[in-house]
Amino acid sequence: MNSTLGFGLLGAGLIAPFHARALRDCRGGRLVGVCARGSVRAKKLADEYGVREYSTLDQMLEDPDIQVVCVLTPNHLHHDAVMACLAAGRHVLVEKPPAMTLRETDEMIAAADRANLRLACAVQCRVRPAVQAVRHAIIEGRFGRVFEADAIMKWYREPDYYHTDPWRSSRRSGAGVTVQHAFHYLDLLHYLAGPVAEVEGRMTNLAHPSVNLEDTLTAFLAYRNGAWGVVQASTALWPGVDVRIEIHGENGSAIVSGEKIALWKFRDERAEDETIRAIGDPRQATAASGPADFGYADHRTVIQDLIDAIHEQREPVIPVRSVRHTVEIALALYQSAARGHPVKLPIEDDPSIWA
Ligand SMILES: NC(=O)c1ccc[n+]([C@@H]2O[C@H](COP(=O)([O-])OP(=O)(O)OC[C@H]3O[C@@H](n4cnc5c(N)ncnc54)[C@H](O)[C@@H]3O)[C@@H](O)[C@H]2O)c1
């Protein structure tokens, strides 16, 4: 087998160039082609990178040079595309959220397992050095008992953002702030402090009256380990500030602001702590004020890992199975907001939340 893996991009919108740029920097992988419905953007991207353009997914999957597909379509289309790619024997990197229901998520995971194919998810914030530093400190027990794990996402999106494509204003497509924007940070809370045992969420639309979506979520989380947490997530708060992830335990506190460590304080100060406090490029935007204002380094890390995982026949660092609980947290928040009471996990799918 050729040791360089061929990648195809399904979708050529906002996130596609991040994958294309990341692939350019990866060892052992190369972009082979692009496919999107309404081919203007696909043609532009294919021309820019000097790669093939396909008009349908079936056509892309007939190309023997493609071994991996990045699924970059609107959220509600992920499931069918992922299933088709797996059925055609391709490894997959799917954008977040991997699917719109637990049933869909489970079907994907089972199909990948049956076919012995890798199925990774682009919740790329997990690989950020600042997040990894917090994760290692938790695993090492430096926080002691974790008391509080919070995510504060006070972002801003112009009203026009919701009208750049019909799916961005559709509940059914998963365009609300909870499952679309805050998904990354719900995922970090699960990754760092989860699993979550119970949620209570309230949702409203503060600044985008032209769409029938929540642009603001305020939620309470109870973690299974006894910690509590709050989630504030909004695209209504001009001008938008960097996300804060806060972990507070009996022996220390850490705050990640965007990609930076904003606070790193433990009772057992160690020599490496000064280096950890310097993590993060203060100039790097992290999507607080615009949908494409962020770097592609984290996608590069995720894609490089997937390439290595395929070669080494191991799980990628972010398999979809590890993101299933994040899907469940997001769905539970919608159920709680719709029903007006707390929701305990695990939950069953409730399709009415997308109606
Ligand atoms: N990881 C991140 O930080 C991040 C950031 C932005 C978006 N995303 C995710 O990426 C995905 C795409 O978002 P986007 O902002 O790029 O959307 P977009 O609307 O800008 O682009 C979607 C693309 O999919 C194509 N498409 C739509 N239906 C199709 C179909 N049936 N077959 C083939 N192509 C089809 C469109 O033509 C378009 O090229 C979403 O799941 C979103 O949540 C992730």
Ligand as a Chemical Component Dictionary entry (heavy atoms), coordinates in Angstrom:
data_LIG
# 
_chem_comp.id                   LIG 
_chem_comp.type                 NON-POLYMER 
_chem_comp.pdbx_formal_charge   0 
_chem_comp.three_letter_code    LIG 
# 
loop_
_chem_comp_atom.comp_id 
_chem_comp_atom.atom_id 
_chem_comp_atom.alt_atom_id 
_chem_comp_atom.type_symbol 
_chem_comp_atom.charge 
_chem_comp_atom.model_Cartn_x 
_chem_comp_atom.model_Cartn_y 
_chem_comp_atom.model_Cartn_z 
_chem_comp_atom.pdbx_ordinal 
LIG N1  N1  N 0  -14.179 22.293 14.333 1  
LIG C1  C1  C 0  -14.533 23.561 14.234 2  
LIG O1  O1  O 0  -14.006 24.419 14.918 3  
LIG C2  C2  C 0  -15.614 23.942 13.261 4  
LIG C3  C3  C 0  -15.762 25.270 12.862 5  
LIG C4  C4  C 0  -16.769 25.575 11.916 6  
LIG C5  C5  C 0  -17.607 24.580 11.447 7  
LIG N2  N2  N 1  -17.435 23.296 11.904 8  
LIG C6  C6  C 0  -18.323 22.224 11.432 9  
LIG O2  O2  O 0  -18.055 21.946 10.073 10 
LIG C7  C7  C 0  -19.254 21.541 9.410  11 
LIG C8  C8  C 0  -19.480 22.455 8.211  12 
LIG O3  O3  O 0  -19.596 23.772 8.672  13 
LIG P1  P1  P 0  -19.241 24.997 7.701  14 
LIG O4  O4  O 0  -19.269 26.202 8.580  15 
LIG O5  O5  O -1 -18.041 24.709 6.901  16 
LIG O6  O6  O 0  -20.541 24.989 6.771  17 
LIG P2  P2  P 0  -20.703 25.654 5.341  18 
LIG O7  O7  O 0  -22.160 25.846 5.103  19 
LIG O8  O8  O 0  -19.799 26.841 5.214  20 
LIG O9  O9  O 0  -20.155 24.525 4.353  21 
LIG C9  C9  C 0  -20.836 23.302 4.177  22 
LIG C10 C10 C 0  -20.398 22.675 2.868  23 
LIG O10 O10 O 0  -21.099 21.443 2.700  24 
LIG C11 C11 C 0  -21.591 21.385 1.370  25 
LIG N3  N3  N 0  -22.765 20.514 1.332  26 
LIG C12 C12 C 0  -23.985 20.742 1.852  27 
LIG N4  N4  N 0  -24.778 19.681 1.613  28 
LIG C13 C13 C 0  -24.049 18.769 0.946  29 
LIG C14 C14 C 0  -24.301 17.480 0.429  30 
LIG N5  N5  N 0  -25.494 16.906 0.574  31 
LIG N6  N6  N 0  -23.287 16.836 -0.202 32 
LIG C15 C15 C 0  -22.087 17.412 -0.340 33 
LIG N7  N7  N 0  -21.774 18.627 0.145  34 
LIG C16 C16 C 0  -22.750 19.295 0.767  35 
LIG C17 C17 C 0  -21.901 22.822 1.009  36 
LIG O11 O11 O 0  -21.952 23.001 -0.406 37 
LIG C18 C18 C 0  -20.695 23.523 1.629  38 
LIG O12 O12 O 0  -19.592 23.448 0.755  39 
LIG C19 C19 C 0  -20.369 21.650 10.457 40 
LIG O13 O13 O 0  -20.573 20.371 11.004 41 
LIG C20 C20 C 0  -19.796 22.567 11.508 42 
LIG O14 O14 O 0  -20.299 22.319 12.799 43 
LIG C21 C21 C 0  -16.468 22.983 12.778 44 
# 
loop_
_chem_comp_bond.comp_id 
_chem_comp_bond.atom_id_1 
_chem_comp_bond.atom_id_2 
_chem_comp_bond.value_order 
_chem_comp_bond.pdbx_ordinal 
LIG N1  C1  SING 1  
LIG C1  O1  DOUB 2  
LIG C1  C2  SING 3  
LIG C2  C3  SING 4  
LIG C2  C21 DOUB 5  
LIG C3  C4  DOUB 6  
LIG C4  C5  SING 7  
LIG C5  N2  DOUB 8  
LIG N2  C6  SING 9  
LIG N2  C21 SING 10 
LIG C6  O2  SING 11 
LIG C6  C20 SING 12 
LIG O2  C7  SING 13 
LIG C7  C8  SING 14 
LIG C7  C19 SING 15 
LIG C8  O3  SING 16 
LIG O3  P1  SING 17 
LIG P1  O4  DOUB 18 
LIG P1  O5  SING 19 
LIG P1  O6  SING 20 
LIG O6  P2  SING 21 
LIG P2  O7  DOUB 22 
LIG P2  O8  SING 23 
LIG P2  O9  SING 24 
LIG O9  C9  SING 25 
LIG C9  C10 SING 26 
LIG C10 O10 SING 27 
LIG C10 C18 SING 28 
LIG O10 C11 SING 29 
LIG C11 N3  SING 30 
LIG C11 C17 SING 31 
LIG N3  C12 SING 32 
LIG N3  C16 SING 33 
LIG C12 N4  DOUB 34 
LIG N4  C13 SING 35 
LIG C13 C14 SING 36 
LIG C13 C16 DOUB 37 
LIG C14 N5  SING 38 
LIG C14 N6  DOUB 39 
LIG N6  C15 SING 40 
LIG C15 N7  DOUB 41 
LIG N7  C16 SING 42 
LIG C17 O11 SING 43 
LIG C17 C18 SING 44 
LIG C18 O12 SING 45 
LIG C19 O13 SING 46 
LIG C19 C20 SING 47 
LIG C20 O14 SING 48 
# 
